[in-house]
């Protein structure tokens, strides 16, 4: 199996999708009432789809999956022109070359001056980063980043880092409005048992029969397993 999607719940999927498509220099895949999809392709590295699904309910609670965009002051100016806004009255900047912004629907993200462009990192909050990085390494087949004990990267060494970071607060019952999807491959028949053995659990299907199955990692973060392609 492999990491395929970053999924956003969105009030206006097309508008939010086009914003992130411009940020990620993505290639549009889908523009339908059921959602908007764009693809980030890293030459020689991973392909990662950003998927925006219509969820009219407003955001509740703080997000647990965060994105870092690589770039400096010029990138910040471009993002503001695209519809982002600064987070906080002080502009959200700090002395470490990191600027906090909000996308058009108010989802927070950061611009990291030293980060790889266009998408530098996917940061997932965790109750125990050392435990959960092992779970996600098994799930994605990504490998450890030297010098970063709770970070993973595609085996090519290219593309965004998947980093497990200490959670700001315990995961509540509210569904996270951003989550990760993984795609099964032929022969991935024991994944459910492997998730349970590593501290995860399957989540009940609340929307009827669906072609994917929903799970939670050991810290309660939602993820979906998509069926293998025929």
C-alpha positions as a Markdown table, in Angstrom:
| # | Residue | x | y | z |
|---|---|---|---|---|
| 1 | Unk | 0.0 | 0.0 | 0.0 |
| 2 | Unk | 1.1 | 3.6 | -0.4 |
| 3 | Unk | 0.1 | 7.1 | 0.6 |
| 4 | Unk | -2.2 | 8.5 | -2.1 |
| 5 | Unk | -4.3 | 11.4 | -0.9 |
| 6 | Unk | -4.5 | 14.3 | 1.5 |
| 7 | Unk | -8.3 | 14.8 | 1.9 |
| 8 | Unk | -9.9 | 18.2 | 2.9 |
| 9 | Unk | -13.4 | 18.7 | 4.0 |
| 10 | Unk | -14.5 | 21.9 | 2.3 |
| 11 | Unk | -17.5 | 24.2 | 2.2 |
| 12 | Unk | -16.6 | 25.2 | -1.4 |
| 13 | Unk | -14.4 | 22.4 | -2.8 |
| 14 | Unk | -13.7 | 24.0 | -6.2 |
| 15 | Unk | -12.5 | 27.3 | -4.7 |
| 16 | Unk | -10.4 | 25.7 | -2.0 |
| 17 | Unk | -9.1 | 23.1 | -4.5 |
| 18 | Unk | -8.0 | 25.7 | -7.0 |
| 19 | Unk | -6.2 | 27.6 | -4.2 |
| 20 | Unk | -4.2 | 24.6 | -3.2 |
| 21 | Unk | -3.7 | 23.6 | -6.8 |
| 22 | Unk | -2.0 | 26.9 | -7.4 |
| 23 | Unk | 0.0 | 26.5 | -4.2 |
| 24 | Unk | 1.2 | 23.0 | -5.1 |
| 25 | Unk | 1.6 | 23.7 | -8.8 |
| 26 | Unk | -0.8 | 20.7 | -9.2 |
| 27 | Unk | -2.5 | 19.1 | -12.2 |
| 28 | Unk | -6.3 | 19.2 | -12.1 |
| 29 | Unk | -7.8 | 15.7 | -12.0 |
| 30 | Unk | -11.4 | 16.1 | -11.1 |
| 31 | Unk | -13.9 | 19.1 | -11.0 |
| 32 | Unk | -17.3 | 17.7 | -10.1 |
| 33 | Unk | -20.1 | 18.4 | -7.6 |
| 34 | Unk | -18.7 | 15.4 | -5.6 |
| 35 | Unk | -15.4 | 17.0 | -5.2 |
| 36 | Unk | -12.2 | 18.6 | -6.7 |
| 37 | Unk | -8.9 | 16.8 | -7.0 |
| 38 | Unk | -5.5 | 18.0 | -8.0 |
| 39 | Unk | -2.2 | 16.1 | -8.2 |
| 40 | Unk | 1.2 | 17.1 | -6.9 |
| 41 | Unk | 3.9 | 15.2 | -8.8 |
| 42 | Unk | 7.5 | 15.2 | -7.7 |
| 43 | Unk | 9.8 | 14.2 | -10.5 |
| 44 | Unk | 11.5 | 11.0 | -9.5 |
| 45 | Unk | 9.5 | 10.9 | -6.3 |
| 46 | Unk | 5.9 | 10.5 | -5.0 |
| 47 | Unk | 2.6 | 11.5 | -6.5 |
| 48 | Unk | 0.2 | 12.9 | -4.0 |
| 49 | Unk | -3.4 | 13.9 | -4.7 |
| 50 | Unk | -5.1 | 16.7 | -2.8 |
| 51 | Unk | -8.8 | 15.9 | -2.6 |
| 52 | Unk | -11.5 | 18.4 | -1.6 |
| 53 | Unk | -14.9 | 16.9 | -0.7 |
| 54 | Unk | -18.0 | 18.9 | 0.0 |
| 55 | Unk | -18.8 | 19.0 | 3.8 |
| 56 | Unk | -21.1 | 21.9 | 4.6 |
| 57 | Unk | -20.8 | 21.7 | 8.4 |
| 58 | Unk | -18.4 | 24.3 | 9.8 |
| 59 | Unk | -15.1 | 23.3 | 11.2 |
| 60 | Unk | -15.2 | 22.3 | 14.9 |
| 61 | Unk | -12.1 | 21.9 | 17.1 |
| 62 | Unk | -8.5 | 22.5 | 16.2 |
| 63 | Unk | -7.0 | 20.7 | 13.2 |
| 64 | Unk | -4.6 | 17.8 | 13.8 |
| 65 | Unk | -3.1 | 17.5 | 10.3 |
| 66 | Unk | -1.1 | 20.5 | 9.2 |
| 67 | Unk | 0.7 | 21.5 | 5.9 |
| 68 | Unk | 3.9 | 23.3 | 5.5 |
| 69 | Unk | 4.6 | 25.1 | 2.2 |
| 70 | Unk | 8.2 | 25.8 | 1.2 |
| 71 | Unk | 9.2 | 29.4 | 0.4 |
| 72 | Unk | 10.1 | 32.8 | 1.7 |
| 73 | Unk | 8.7 | 36.3 | 1.5 |
| 74 | Unk | 7.9 | 36.1 | -2.2 |
| 75 | Unk | 5.9 | 32.9 | -1.6 |
| 76 | Unk | 4.0 | 34.6 | 1.2 |
| 77 | Unk | 3.1 | 37.5 | -1.0 |
| 78 | Unk | 1.9 | 35.1 | -3.7 |
| 79 | Unk | -0.3 | 33.2 | -1.3 |
| 80 | Unk | -1.8 | 36.3 | 0.1 |
| 81 | Unk | -2.7 | 37.4 | -3.5 |
| 82 | Unk | -4.3 | 33.9 | -4.1 |
| 83 | Unk | -6.6 | 34.4 | -1.1 |
| 84 | Unk | -4.7 | 33.4 | 2.0 |
| 85 | Unk | -4.6 | 35.6 | 5.0 |
| 86 | Unk | -2.2 | 36.0 | 7.9 |
| 87 | Unk | -3.0 | 34.2 | 11.1 |
| 88 | Unk | -3.2 | 36.4 | 14.2 |
| 89 | Unk | -2.9 | 40.1 | 14.8 |
| 90 | Unk | 0.9 | 40.0 | 14.7 |
| 91 | Unk | 1.0 | 38.6 | 11.2 |
| 92 | Unk | 1.9 | 35.1 | 12.3 |
| 93 | Unk | 5.6 | 35.4 | 11.6 |
| 94 | Unk | 8.5 | 34.4 | 13.8 |
| 95 | Unk | 12.3 | 34.6 | 13.9 |
| 96 | Unk | 12.8 | 31.1 | 12.5 |
| 97 | Unk | 11.6 | 31.9 | 9.0 |
| 98 | Unk | 8.2 | 30.4 | 9.5 |
| 99 | Unk | 5.0 | 32.4 | 8.7 |
| 100 | Unk | 1.5 | 31.2 | 9.8 |
| 101 | Unk | -1.3 | 31.7 | 7.3 |
| 102 | Unk | -4.9 | 30.7 | 6.8 |
| 103 | Unk | -6.2 | 29.3 | 3.5 |
| 104 | Unk | -9.5 | 30.7 | 2.0 |
| 105 | Unk | -11.6 | 28.5 | 4.4 |
| 106 | Unk | -9.6 | 29.4 | 7.5 |
| 107 | Unk | -7.5 | 26.2 | 7.6 |
| 108 | Unk | -4.1 | 27.0 | 9.1 |
| 109 | Unk | -0.8 | 26.3 | 7.3 |
| 110 | Unk | 2.7 | 27.5 | 7.5 |
| 111 | Unk | 5.2 | 28.9 | 5.0 |
| 112 | Unk | 8.7 | 27.6 | 5.9 |
| 113 | Unk | 11.6 | 29.4 | 4.4 |
| 114 | Unk | 14.0 | 26.5 | 4.6 |
| 115 | Unk | 11.4 | 23.9 | 3.3 |
| 116 | Unk | 11.3 | 22.1 | 0.0 |
| 117 | Unk | 8.9 | 23.6 | -2.5 |
| 118 | Unk | 6.1 | 23.4 | -3.1 |
| 119 | Unk | 4.9 | 21.2 | -0.2 |
| 120 | Unk | 7.5 | 20.8 | 2.5 |
| 121 | Unk | 5.8 | 18.8 | 5.2 |
| 122 | Unk | 2.6 | 17.1 | 6.3 |
| 123 | Unk | 2.6 | 17.3 | 10.1 |
| 124 | Unk | 0.2 | 15.0 | 12.0 |
| 125 | Unk | -0.4 | 15.5 | 15.7 |
| 126 | Unk | 0.3 | 12.4 | 17.9 |
| 127 | Unk | 0.0 | 11.4 | 21.5 |
| 128 | Unk | 3.2 | 9.5 | 21.2 |
| 129 | Unk | 5.3 | 10.5 | 18.1 |
| 130 | Unk | 7.9 | 7.8 | 18.5 |
| 131 | Unk | 5.2 | 5.1 | 18.7 |
| 132 | Unk | 3.2 | 6.5 | 15.8 |
| 133 | Unk | 6.0 | 7.1 | 13.4 |
| 134 | Unk | 6.6 | 3.3 | 13.4 |
| 135 | Unk | 2.9 | 2.8 | 12.7 |
| 136 | Unk | 3.0 | 5.2 | 9.7 |
| 137 | Unk | 6.3 | 3.9 | 8.4 |
| 138 | Unk | 4.7 | 0.4 | 8.2 |
| 139 | Unk | 1.5 | 1.8 | 6.6 |
| 140 | Unk | 3.2 | 4.0 | 4.0 |
| 141 | Unk | 6.6 | 2.2 | 3.4 |
| 142 | Unk | 8.2 | 5.7 | 3.8 |
| 143 | Unk | 11.6 | 5.8 | 5.5 |
| 144 | Unk | 13.1 | 7.6 | 8.4 |
| 145 | Unk | 14.6 | 11.1 | 7.8 |
| 146 | Unk | 18.1 | 11.2 | 9.2 |
| 147 | Unk | 18.4 | 13.4 | 12.2 |
| 148 | Unk | 14.6 | 13.7 | 12.6 |
| 149 | Unk | 13.4 | 10.9 | 15.0 |
| 150 | Unk | 9.7 | 11.2 | 14.2 |
| 151 | Unk | 9.7 | 12.1 | 10.5 |
| 152 | Unk | 9.3 | 10.0 | 7.3 |
| 153 | Unk | 9.9 | 10.6 | 3.6 |
| 154 | Unk | 9.3 | 8.7 | 0.4 |
| 155 | Unk | 12.1 | 6.2 | -0.3 |
| 156 | Unk | 13.3 | 8.4 | -3.2 |
| 157 | Unk | 14.3 | 11.1 | -0.6 |
| 158 | Unk | 12.1 | 13.5 | -2.5 |
| 159 | Unk | 8.8 | 15.2 | -1.7 |
| 160 | Unk | 7.2 | 16.3 | 1.5 |
| 161 | Unk | 8.1 | 15.0 | 4.9 |
| 162 | Unk | 5.5 | 13.2 | 7.0 |
| 163 | Unk | 6.2 | 14.3 | 10.5 |
| 164 | Unk | 4.6 | 13.1 | 13.8 |
| 165 | Unk | 4.4 | 16.1 | 16.2 |
| 166 | Unk | 3.2 | 16.3 | 19.8 |
| 167 | Unk | -0.5 | 16.9 | 20.0 |
| 168 | Unk | -1.8 | 20.2 | 21.2 |
| 169 | Unk | -4.6 | 18.3 | 23.0 |
| 170 | Unk | -6.1 | 14.9 | 23.1 |
| 171 | Unk | -8.1 | 13.8 | 20.0 |
| 172 | Unk | -11.8 | 14.4 | 20.6 |
| 173 | Unk | -14.8 | 12.8 | 19.0 |
| 174 | Unk | -15.0 | 15.4 | 16.2 |
| 175 | Unk | -13.8 | 14.1 | 12.9 |
| 176 | Unk | -10.7 | 15.8 | 11.6 |
| 177 | Unk | -11.4 | 17.9 | 8.5 |
| 178 | Unk | -8.1 | 16.8 | 6.9 |
| 179 | Unk | -7.0 | 13.2 | 6.8 |
| 180 | Unk | -4.8 | 10.8 | 4.8 |
| 181 | Unk | -5.9 | 8.1 | 2.4 |
| 182 | Unk | -3.8 | 5.0 | 1.5 |
| 183 | Unk | -4.2 | 2.8 | -1.5 |
| 184 | Unk | -4.0 | -0.9 | -1.1 |
| 185 | Unk | -2.1 | -3.0 | -3.7 |
| 186 | Unk | -2.9 | -6.6 | -4.8 |
| 187 | Unk | -2.0 | -9.0 | -2.0 |
| 188 | Unk | -2.5 | -6.5 | 0.8 |
| 189 | Unk | -5.0 | -8.9 | 2.5 |
| 190 | Unk | -3.9 | -8.6 | 6.2 |
| 191 | Unk | -3.8 | -4.8 | 6.6 |
| 192 | Unk | -6.7 | -4.6 | 8.9 |
| 193 | Unk | -5.1 | -7.1 | 11.3 |
| 194 | Unk | -1.8 | -5.3 | 11.0 |
| 195 | Unk | -3.4 | -2.0 | 11.9 |
| 196 | Unk | -5.1 | -3.5 | 15.0 |
| 197 | Unk | -1.8 | -5.2 | 16.0 |
| 198 | Unk | 0.0 | -1.8 | 15.9 |
| 199 | Unk | -2.6 | 0.0 | 18.1 |
| 200 | Unk | -5.0 | 1.3 | 15.4 |
| 201 | Unk | -8.7 | 0.4 | 15.0 |
| 202 | Unk | -11.4 | 0.2 | 12.4 |
| 203 | Unk | -14.1 | 2.9 | 12.5 |
| 204 | Unk | -17.8 | 2.2 | 11.9 |
| 205 | Unk | -19.1 | 3.2 | 8.5 |
| 206 | Unk | -21.7 | 5.9 | 9.1 |
| 207 | Unk | -22.6 | 6.7 | 5.5 |
| 208 | Unk | -23.7 | 3.3 | 4.2 |
| 209 | Unk | -21.7 | 1.0 | 1.9 |
| 210 | Unk | -18.6 | 2.6 | 0.7 |
| 211 | Unk | -15.7 | 1.3 | -1.5 |
| 212 | Unk | -13.2 | 2.2 | 1.2 |
| 213 | Unk | -12.7 | 1.5 | 4.9 |
| 214 | Unk | -12.0 | 3.9 | 7.7 |
| 215 | Unk | -9.6 | 3.5 | 10.5 |
| 216 | Unk | -7.9 | 5.5 | 13.3 |
| 217 | Unk | -4.2 | 5.4 | 14.1 |
| 218 | Unk | -3.0 | 4.8 | 17.7 |
| 219 | Unk | -3.6 | 8.5 | 18.5 |
| 220 | Unk | -7.2 | 8.5 | 17.0 |
| 221 | Unk | -6.4 | 10.2 | 13.7 |
| 222 | Unk | -8.7 | 9.1 | 10.9 |
| 223 | Unk | -7.3 | 7.5 | 7.8 |
| 224 | Unk | -8.9 | 5.6 | 4.9 |
| 225 | Unk | -7.8 | 2.5 | 3.0 |
| 226 | Unk | -8.8 | 2.6 | -0.7 |
| 227 | Unk | -9.2 | -0.7 | -2.6 |
| 228 | Unk | -6.5 | -2.0 | -4.8 |
| 229 | Unk | -6.8 | -0.8 | -8.4 |
| 230 | Unk | -7.9 | -3.6 | -10.8 |
